[in-house]
Amino acid sequence: MHSLISRRYFSGSVIVLTLLAFPLWAATPASDAAYAEGQTLLAGKRLPEAAQKFEAAVASDPGSAAAWYALAVVRRKLGQCTSAIAAYRRFALLQPDKPEPYYGLGLCLKETGDKSAAVDALKRYVAMEKQPASQKWVDNARAILSELGAQETAPAAPASQGEGGKSGAAAKAAESGKPAAGDLAEAQALRDRGHIDEAIARYQQAITDDPKRLAVRAALGELLLQVHRDDDAIDVFRAALERNPTYPQALYDLAFALRARDRQAEAVDAYQRYIKLRPNDPDAYYGLARALQKLGRNADARQAYESYLGLEKRPSEKRWIASAQTQLRTLKAR
């Protein structure tokens, strides 16, 4: 129950064909097998199971670009945009000359509220994608750029890595006060390899380089949550909201973190602020209901559970639907 809802832009058949177009770059036999099983599950629209297989594939071989791309696509279809962003960026690190990840990456960044990064990603996609068969997606990217009020100009080409492992683009970004998109990807790569302290330091440096990049703050906060540094995560999310009080991702994650620390009244406030921005996101109503229930506000909790059940239509959320139904029956019996 810790994800934002993304829009569905691709049909299942288009996604499957897209994934089949990628070879298995240097995959291990275990990764190869898991990837193939994931494709079968994806073709059958069994998205949660497909995600598990693609996760197994990248765990077996972190260098399998195809598996990272497949995982990113499925995560986006499941509404898990934050996780999808990380997977798209991992693919882009492995295959920097491929345009494919920048379309989905741009959509997810837009969904999570990072407009400037979304614009950068979509401009890069439009500049790189030359296949006639992809014209539909190029046109859609241009339409989204127009919606975001962006001029369509090609972003700077990725710089090759220089001395010391820092790219020329990153060095220029440090001088200008704006971090390169690769900084966030590097932090994510460190996190994926289990180098948590180094990843945290990389995120913090990216924030220092450009305090306006709210998505970096959100990614840092989520990592801190994962390693059970909840109070630090709360501070990070609050700092993001000081810069933009209506940043949806930070509001949702703040509410989640506050509830985890049993700060239920504050969590209720954060959930309600989030719901004003995203009234059709079922996840927030479930968290809100749990917080209200803990506070003894049973009538309000019942209403929140009912709102959740009225909105939640995702087959992958059956566990939470059943839990909400059970809690609702308990509350009505009182």
C-alpha positions as CSV (number, residue, x, y, z in Angstrom):
1,M,0.0,0.0,0.0
2,H,2.9,2.4,-0.6
3,S,2.5,3.5,-4.2
4,L,1.2,6.2,-6.3
5,I,-1.3,5.6,-9.2
6,S,0.1,6.1,-12.6
7,R,-1.8,6.5,-15.9
8,R,-2.0,3.6,-18.3
9,Y,-0.6,4.7,-21.7
10,F,0.4,1.3,-23.2
11,S,-1.8,-1.6,-24.2
12,G,-0.7,-5.0,-23.0
13,S,0.1,-6.2,-26.5
14,V,2.3,-3.2,-27.3
15,I,4.3,-3.6,-24.1
16,V,4.9,-7.3,-24.7
17,L,6.1,-6.6,-28.3
18,T,8.4,-3.9,-27.0
19,L,9.9,-6.1,-24.4
20,L,10.4,-8.9,-26.9
21,A,12.4,-6.5,-29.1
22,F,15.2,-6.4,-26.5
23,P,17.8,-9.2,-26.5
24,L,19.1,-10.5,-23.2
25,W,22.3,-8.6,-22.7
26,A,24.8,-10.9,-21.1
27,A,22.2,-12.5,-18.9
28,T,23.0,-15.5,-16.7
29,P,21.0,-18.7,-17.2
30,A,19.0,-18.0,-14.0
31,S,18.2,-14.4,-15.1
32,D,17.4,-15.6,-18.6
33,A,14.9,-18.2,-17.3
34,A,13.2,-15.7,-14.9
35,Y,13.0,-13.1,-17.6
36,A,11.3,-15.6,-20.0
37,E,8.8,-16.6,-17.3
38,G,8.1,-12.9,-16.7
39,Q,7.3,-12.3,-20.3
40,T,4.9,-15.2,-20.3
41,L,3.1,-13.8,-17.2
42,L,3.1,-10.3,-18.7
43,A,1.5,-11.6,-21.9
44,G,-1.2,-13.2,-19.7
45,K,-1.7,-9.8,-17.9
46,R,-0.5,-11.3,-14.6
47,L,1.4,-8.2,-13.7
48,P,2.3,-8.8,-10.0
49,E,3.7,-12.2,-10.8
50,A,5.6,-10.9,-13.8
51,A,7.1,-8.2,-11.6
52,Q,8.4,-10.9,-9.2
53,K,10.0,-12.7,-12.1
54,F,11.7,-9.6,-13.5
55,E,12.9,-8.7,-10.0
56,A,14.4,-12.2,-9.7
57,A,16.1,-11.7,-13.1
58,V,17.8,-8.5,-12.1
59,A,18.7,-9.9,-8.7
60,S,20.4,-12.8,-10.5
61,D,22.1,-10.5,-13.1
62,P,22.1,-6.8,-12.3
63,G,23.6,-6.2,-15.7
64,S,20.6,-7.5,-17.6
65,A,19.3,-4.4,-19.3
66,A,16.2,-6.2,-20.7
67,A,15.1,-7.3,-17.3
68,W,15.5,-3.8,-15.9
69,Y,13.4,-2.4,-18.7
70,A,10.7,-5.0,-18.3
71,L,10.6,-4.4,-14.6
72,A,10.2,-0.7,-15.1
73,V,7.3,-1.2,-17.5
74,V,5.5,-3.6,-15.2
75,R,6.0,-1.4,-12.2
76,R,4.6,1.6,-14.1
77,K,1.5,-0.5,-15.1
78,L,1.0,-1.5,-11.5
79,G,1.1,2.2,-10.4
80,Q,4.4,1.9,-8.7
81,C,6.0,4.9,-10.3
82,T,8.7,5.6,-7.8
83,S,10.1,2.0,-8.3
84,A,9.6,2.3,-12.0
85,I,11.7,5.4,-12.1
86,A,14.6,3.6,-10.4
87,A,14.4,0.7,-12.9
88,Y,14.1,2.9,-16.0
89,R,17.2,4.8,-14.8
90,R,19.1,1.5,-14.2
91,F,18.3,0.5,-17.8
92,A,19.5,3.9,-19.1
93,L,22.8,3.5,-17.3
94,L,23.3,0.1,-19.0
95,Q,22.1,1.2,-22.4
96,P,22.7,5.0,-22.7
97,D,22.1,5.1,-26.4
98,K,18.6,3.6,-26.3
99,P,15.6,6.0,-26.4
100,E,13.0,3.6,-24.9
101,P,13.4,4.3,-21.2
102,Y,13.0,8.0,-21.4
103,Y,9.4,7.9,-22.5
104,G,8.2,5.8,-19.5
105,L,10.6,7.7,-17.2
106,G,9.1,11.0,-18.3
107,L,5.6,9.8,-17.7
108,C,6.5,8.6,-14.2
109,L,8.4,11.7,-13.3
110,K,5.4,13.8,-14.4
111,E,3.1,11.5,-12.3
112,T,5.3,12.0,-9.2
113,G,5.4,15.7,-9.5
114,D,8.9,16.3,-10.8
115,K,8.0,18.4,-13.8
116,S,11.5,19.6,-14.7
117,A,12.9,16.1,-14.7
118,A,9.9,14.9,-16.7
119,V,10.5,17.5,-19.3
120,D,14.2,16.6,-19.5
121,A,13.3,12.9,-20.0
122,L,10.6,13.5,-22.6
123,K,12.8,15.9,-24.6
124,R,15.6,13.3,-24.6
125,Y,13.1,10.6,-25.9
126,V,11.9,12.9,-28.7
127,A,15.5,13.7,-29.7
128,M,16.6,10.1,-29.7
129,E,13.7,8.1,-31.0
130,K,14.0,7.8,-34.8
131,Q,12.0,4.6,-35.6
132,P,8.9,5.2,-37.8
133,A,7.0,2.6,-35.8
134,S,7.5,4.7,-32.6
135,Q,6.0,7.9,-34.1
136,K,2.8,7.5,-32.1
137,W,4.8,7.6,-28.8
138,V,6.9,10.6,-30.1
139,D,3.7,12.5,-30.9
140,N,2.4,11.7,-27.4
141,A,5.6,12.8,-25.8
142,R,5.4,16.1,-27.7
143,A,1.8,16.5,-26.6
144,I,2.8,16.0,-22.9
145,L,5.6,18.5,-23.3
146,S,3.2,21.0,-24.7
147,E,0.9,20.3,-21.7
148,L,3.8,20.9,-19.4
149,G,4.5,24.2,-21.1
150,A,7.9,23.1,-22.3
151,Q,9.7,24.2,-25.5
152,E,10.8,21.1,-27.5
153,T,14.6,21.4,-27.6
154,A,17.0,18.5,-27.4
155,P,18.7,18.0,-24.1
156,A,22.5,17.8,-23.9
157,A,23.9,14.5,-25.0
158,P,25.1,12.3,-22.1
159,A,28.8,12.9,-21.5
160,S,31.3,10.0,-21.4
161,Q,32.7,9.2,-18.0
162,G,35.9,11.1,-17.3
163,E,38.7,10.8,-14.8
164,G,37.7,9.7,-11.3
165,G,34.4,8.1,-12.5
166,K,32.5,11.5,-12.6
167,S,31.0,12.4,-16.0
168,G,31.6,15.7,-17.6
169,A,27.9,16.4,-17.4
170,A,28.0,15.9,-13.6
171,A,31.0,18.2,-13.2
172,K,29.3,21.0,-15.2
173,A,26.2,20.5,-13.1
174,A,28.1,20.8,-9.9
175,E,29.5,24.1,-11.2
176,S,26.1,25.4,-12.2
177,G,24.4,24.2,-9.1
178,K,22.1,21.8,-10.9
179,P,22.8,18.0,-10.6
180,A,22.9,15.9,-13.7
181,A,20.1,13.3,-14.0
182,G,22.9,10.7,-13.6
183,D,23.4,11.7,-10.0
184,L,20.0,10.2,-9.0
185,A,20.7,7.1,-11.1
186,E,24.1,6.7,-9.4
187,A,22.5,6.9,-6.0
188,Q,19.9,4.3,-7.0
189,A,22.6,2.0,-8.3
190,L,24.5,2.3,-5.0
191,R,21.3,1.5,-3.2
192,D,20.6,-1.5,-5.4
193,R,24.1,-2.9,-4.7
194,G,23.5,-2.6,-0.9
195,H,25.8,0.4,-0.4
196,I,23.3,2.2,1.7
197,D,25.5,4.8,3.4
198,E,27.1,5.7,0.1
199,A,23.7,6.0,-1.6
200,I,22.4,8.3,1.2
201,A,25.5,10.5,0.8
202,R,25.0,10.6,-3.0
203,Y,21.4,11.7,-2.6
204,Q,22.4,14.3,0.0
205,Q,25.0,15.7,-2.3
206,A,22.5,15.9,-5.2
207,I,20.2,17.9,-2.9
208,T,23.0,20.2,-1.9
209,D,23.8,20.7,-5.6
210,D,20.2,21.6,-6.5
211,P,17.8,22.0,-3.5
212,K,14.9,22.4,-5.9
213,R,15.0,18.7,-7.2
214,L,12.1,17.4,-5.0
215,A,12.3,13.9,-6.6
216,V,15.8,13.5,-5.1
217,R,14.5,14.4,-1.7
218,A,11.6,11.9,-2.1
219,A,14.0,9.1,-3.2
220,L,16.2,9.8,-0.2
221,G,13.3,9.8,2.2
222,E,12.0,6.5,0.8
223,L,15.5,4.9,1.2
224,L,15.6,6.1,4.8
225,L,12.2,4.5,5.4
226,Q,13.5,1.2,4.0
227,V,16.4,1.2,6.4
228,H,14.0,2.1,9.3
229,R,15.4,5.6,9.8
230,D,11.8,6.9,10.0
231,D,12.5,10.1,11.8
232,D,15.2,11.1,9.4
233,A,12.8,10.3,6.5
234,I,10.1,12.5,8.1
235,D,12.6,15.4,8.2
236,V,13.4,14.9,4.5
237,F,9.8,14.8,3.4
238,R,8.9,17.9,5.5
239,A,11.9,19.7,3.9
240,A,10.5,18.8,0.4
241,L,7.1,20.1,1.4
242,E,8.5,23.4,2.7
243,R,9.6,24.0,-0.9
244,N,6.4,22.8,-2.4
245,P,3.4,22.2,0.0
246,T,1.4,20.5,-2.7
247,Y,4.0,17.9,-3.8
248,P,1.9,14.7,-3.8
249,Q,4.7,12.1,-3.5
250,A,6.2,13.8,-0.4
251,L,2.8,14.2,1.2
252,Y,1.9,10.5,0.7
253,D,5.3,9.3,2.0
254,L,5.2,11.7,4.9
255,A,1.8,10.3,5.9
256,F,3.1,6.7,5.6
257,A,6.2,7.5,7.7
258,L,4.2,9.3,10.4
259,R,1.8,6.4,10.7
260,A,4.7,4.0,11.0
261,R,6.0,6.1,13.9
262,D,2.5,6.0,15.5
263,R,2.1,9.7,15.0
264,Q,-1.5,9.1,13.9
265,A,-3.0,12.6,14.2
266,E,-0.2,14.1,12.0
267,A,-0.6,11.2,9.6
268,V,-4.3,12.0,9.2
269,D,-3.5,15.6,8.4
270,A,-0.9,14.5,5.7
271,Y,-3.3,11.9,4.2
272,Q,-6.1,14.5,4.0
273,R,-3.9,17.0,2.3
274,Y,-2.8,14.4,-0.2
275,I,-6.4,13.3,-0.8
276,K,-7.3,16.9,-1.7
277,L,-4.6,16.6,-4.5
278,R,-5.3,13.0,-5.5
279,P,-8.9,12.2,-4.6
280,N,-9.0,9.1,-6.8
281,D,-6.0,7.4,-5.3
282,P,-7.3,4.5,-3.2
283,D,-4.1,3.9,-1.3
284,A,-4.4,7.1,0.7
285,Y,-7.9,6.2,2.0
286,Y,-6.6,2.9,3.4
287,G,-3.8,4.5,5.3
288,L,-6.2,7.3,6.4
289,A,-8.7,4.7,7.7
290,R,-6.0,2.8,9.7
291,A,-4.8,6.1,11.3
292,L,-8.3,7.2,12.2
293,Q,-9.1,3.7,13.6
294,K,-6.0,4.0,15.8
295,L,-7.2,7.3,17.1
296,G,-10.6,5.9,17.9
297,R,-12.4,8.0,15.3
298,N,-14.5,5.0,14.2
299,A,-17.1,6.8,12.2
300,D,-14.5,8.6,10.1
301,A,-12.5,5.4,9.8
302,R,-15.6,3.6,8.4
303,Q,-16.1,6.3,5.8
304,A,-12.4,6.1,4.8
305,Y,-12.6,2.3,4.4
306,E,-15.8,2.6,2.3
307,S,-14.1,5.2,0.1
308,Y,-11.1,2.9,-0.3
309,L,-13.3,-0.1,-1.3
310,G,-15.3,2.1,-3.7
311,L,-12.1,3.1,-5.5
312,E,-9.9,0.1,-5.3
313,K,-10.2,-2.0,-8.5
314,R,-6.7,-3.4,-8.9
315,P,-6.5,-7.2,-8.9
316,S,-3.0,-7.0,-7.3
317,E,-4.6,-5.4,-4.1
318,K,-6.8,-8.3,-3.1
319,R,-5.0,-8.6,0.2
320,W,-5.7,-5.0,1.1
321,I,-9.3,-5.2,-0.1
322,A,-9.9,-8.2,2.2
323,S,-8.2,-6.4,5.1
324,A,-10.4,-3.3,4.6
325,Q,-13.5,-5.4,4.4
326,T,-12.6,-7.2,7.7
327,Q,-11.9,-3.9,9.5
328,L,-15.1,-2.4,8.1
329,R,-17.1,-5.3,9.4
330,T,-15.5,-5.0,12.8
331,L,-16.2,-1.3,13.0
332,K,-19.9,-1.8,12.0
333,A,-20.3,-4.4,14.7
334,R,-19.5,-2.0,17.4
